[in-house]
Amino acid sequence: MSVEPDSGPYDGLAPVLRPVRAGNGFEEALEQILQVVRLGLVPGGERLPAERELAERLGISRVTLREVLKVLQDQGLVESRRGRYGGTFVLPRTDVGGQDELRRRIERVDIEDVLRFREVLEVGAAGLCASHGLTGERADRLREALARTQDAPLTDYRRLDTLFHLTLAELSGSPSLTAQYAAVRATVNDLLDCIPLLVRNLEHSQRQHGAIVEAVLDGDADGAREMTREHCAGTAALLRGFLA
């Protein structure tokens, strides 16, 4: 059932808030609400739509929505208030420590170009690995790279995540692809360093990593490409939400 926006301050949200795709519900919902906040569609001090309305507009559960709102609260973008006139309120924009540095680091980066190139390389690498088949020591290397990420502490996760994707690129058998991926991944990591590590996103990424490895080792090239494309889209949604 679609929900018509309430009259008043929420009328302008319709172009931004739309049902998310099933594969990356948390990430895409976070991206959209970040857009609402960063575009000033709900001014500082005003209240976001009620949880029920937001969840229905986005096509996600209220549990997932609350996790999204918790991230925004942790980042100092919104606050939750209880009581009859409670809800989730957008906090006035301030130049929080680190914002100037963040902008300096990304102002010369074409984020969309980086994200598209990263997707092309990762999807291609996964498809090549599955098409050529990984057996023996090469299959073991991919399994080990995946295993290292599974119980990694947050402080070490991005390094091990990078090694997992670099391993997949190397196993594709194309040194040129591997070199290009290493270069673009360095830029992606610079962007990732500008946003918070989100436990929900990392858990989701790990499930996608497992599905990619399973498809590759099963020789399912189409499945490997599709899951990798979905995985890249989740990261892209977060980066666009926080940085665009």
C-alpha positions in Angstrom: 0.0 0.0 0.0 1.4 3.4 -1.0 1.4 6.1 1.6 0.5 9.6 0.6 2.8 12.2 2.1 1.3 14.3 4.9 0.4 17.9 4.1 3.0 20.3 5.3 6.8 19.9 5.5 7.0 16.4 4.1 5.4 17.1 0.6 8.9 17.6 -1.0 10.2 14.1 0.0 8.4 12.1 -2.7 11.2 12.6 -5.3 13.8 11.2 -2.9 12.0 8.6 -0.9 11.1 5.5 -3.0 11.0 1.7 -2.4 14.5 0.2 -2.2 15.6 -2.9 -3.9 15.6 -6.1 -1.8 19.3 -6.8 -2.1 20.6 -3.7 -0.4 17.7 -2.4 1.7 19.6 -1.0 4.6 22.3 0.7 2.5 19.8 2.2 0.0 17.4 3.4 2.8 20.3 5.0 4.5 21.4 6.7 1.3 17.9 8.1 0.7 17.4 9.5 4.2 20.9 11.0 4.1 19.9 12.7 0.9 16.8 14.1 2.7 18.9 15.5 5.5 21.8 16.8 3.4 19.6 18.4 0.8 17.8 20.2 3.6 14.4 18.8 2.6 13.6 18.6 6.3 15.1 21.7 7.9 17.2 21.5 11.1 14.9 21.3 14.1 12.0 19.7 12.1 10.8 16.2 12.4 11.2 13.4 9.9 8.1 11.5 8.9 6.9 8.9 11.4 8.5 5.5 11.4 5.5 3.8 9.9 5.3 6.2 7.0 9.1 6.1 6.4 9.2 2.3 6.5 6.3 2.0 4.0 7.7 4.6 1.6 11.0 2.8 1.6 9.5 -0.7 1.5 11.6 -1.9 4.5 10.8 -3.2 8.0 10.6 -0.9 10.9 13.5 -2.9 12.5 15.7 -2.0 9.5 14.5 1.6 9.6 15.4 1.9 13.2 18.9 0.6 12.4 19.2 3.3 9.7 18.0 6.0 12.1 20.5 4.8 14.8 23.3 5.3 12.3 22.1 8.9 11.6 21.8 9.5 15.3 25.4 8.2 15.9 26.6 10.6 13.2 25.0 13.5 15.0 22.6 14.2 12.1 19.3 13.4 13.9 18.1 12.9 17.5 15.2 10.9 18.9 12.8 12.5 21.3 10.2 10.7 23.3 6.7 11.8 24.4 3.5 13.0 22.7 5.5 15.4 20.4 8.4 13.1 20.0 9.9 11.5 16.9 13.2 11.7 15.0 14.3 15.3 14.5 17.0 16.6 12.1 19.7 18.5 14.0 20.9 21.9 12.7 23.9 21.6 10.4 27.2 22.4 12.0 30.8 22.0 10.7 31.5 19.0 12.8 35.2 18.3 13.3 36.6 16.4 10.3 34.1 17.7 7.8 36.6 20.2 6.3 39.2 17.4 6.0 36.6 15.1 4.4 35.7 17.6 1.8 39.4 18.3 1.0 40.0 14.5 0.4 37.1 14.0 -2.0 36.8 17.3 -3.8 39.0 16.2 -6.7 37.6 12.7 -6.9 34.9 11.9 -9.5 33.0 9.6 -7.2 30.6 8.3 -9.9 33.5 7.5 -12.2 35.4 5.6 -9.5 32.3 3.6 -8.5 31.5 2.6 -12.1 35.0 1.6 -12.8 35.2 -0.4 -9.6 32.0 -2.2 -10.5 33.2 -3.1 -14.0 36.5 -4.5 -12.7 35.0 -6.5 -9.8 32.1 -7.9 -11.8 34.5 -8.8 -14.6 36.9 -10.5 -12.2 34.2 -12.6 -10.5 32.8 -13.6 -13.9 36.3 -14.6 -15.2 37.1 -16.6 -12.0 33.8 -18.5 -12.3 34.1 -19.1 -16.1 37.7 -20.4 -15.9 37.0 -22.4 -12.8 39.0 -22.3 -9.5 40.3 -25.6 -8.2 43.0 -26.8 -5.8 45.3 -24.2 -4.4 43.6 -21.3 -6.2 40.2 -22.2 -4.7 41.8 -22.5 -1.3 43.3 -19.1 -1.6 39.9 -17.6 -2.2 38.3 -19.5 0.7 41.2 -18.3 3.0 40.8 -14.7 1.9 37.1 -14.9 2.7 37.7 -16.6 6.1 40.1 -13.9 7.2 37.4 -11.3 6.8 34.7 -13.2 8.8 35.8 -12.6 12.4 38.0 -9.6 11.7 38.0 -6.8 14.3 36.5 -3.5 13.0 40.0 -1.9 13.1 41.3 -4.5 10.6 38.2 -5.1 8.5 38.8 -2.8 5.6 42.4 -4.1 5.1 41.2 -7.7 5.0 38.2 -6.8 2.8 40.6 -5.1 0.4 42.7 -8.3 0.3 39.7 -10.4 -0.4 38.8 -8.4 -3.4 42.4 -8.1 -4.6 42.6 -11.9 -4.3 39.5 -12.3 -6.5 41.0 -9.9 -9.1 44.4 -11.7 -9.1 42.7 -15.1 -9.5 40.9 -13.8 -12.6 44.2 -14.5 -14.5 44.5 -10.9 -15.9 47.5 -9.0 -14.6 46.2 -5.8 -16.3 42.8 -6.2 -14.5 44.6 -6.8 -11.2 46.7 -3.7 -11.6 43.8 -1.5 -12.5 41.7 -2.8 -9.7 44.5 -2.2 -7.1 44.6 1.5 -8.3 40.9 2.1 -8.2 40.6 0.2 -4.9 43.1 2.7 -3.3 40.7 5.5 -4.3 37.7 3.6 -3.0 39.5 3.1 0.3 40.2 6.8 0.6 36.4 7.4 0.1 35.5 4.6 2.6 37.9 6.2 5.2 35.6 9.2 5.1 32.5 7.3 6.2 31.8 5.3 9.4 32.1 1.5 9.7 28.6 0.3 10.0 28.2 -3.2 11.6 24.9 -3.9 9.8 26.5 -3.1 6.5 29.6 -5.3 7.3 27.4 -8.2 8.2 25.5 -7.8 5.0 28.7 -7.5 3.0 30.0 -10.7 4.5 26.9 -12.6 3.4 27.4 -11.2 -0.1 31.1 -12.2 0.0 30.1 -15.7 0.9 27.5 -15.8 -2.0 30.1 -14.5 -4.5 32.7 -17.2 -3.4 30.0 -19.9 -3.6 29.0 -18.9 -7.1 32.6 -18.6 -8.3 33.5 -22.1 -6.9 30.4 -23.5 -8.5 31.4 -22.1 -11.8 28.2 -20.0 -12.0 29.5 -17.0 -13.9 26.1 -15.2 -14.2 25.5 -15.7 -10.5 28.9 -14.5 -9.6 28.6 -11.4 -11.7 25.1 -10.5 -10.4 26.0 -10.9 -6.7 29.2 -8.9 -7.2 27.2 -6.2 -9.0 24.7 -6.1 -6.1 27.6 -6.0 -3.6 29.2 -3.0 -5.4 25.8 -1.3 -5.5 25.5 -1.5 -1.7 28.9 0.2 -1.1 28.0 2.8 -3.8 24.8 3.6 -2.0 26.6 4.3 1.3 29.3 6.5 -0.4 26.8 8.5 -2.3 24.7 9.0 0.8 27.5 10.2 2.9 29.7 12.0 0.4 27.7 13.1 -2.7 
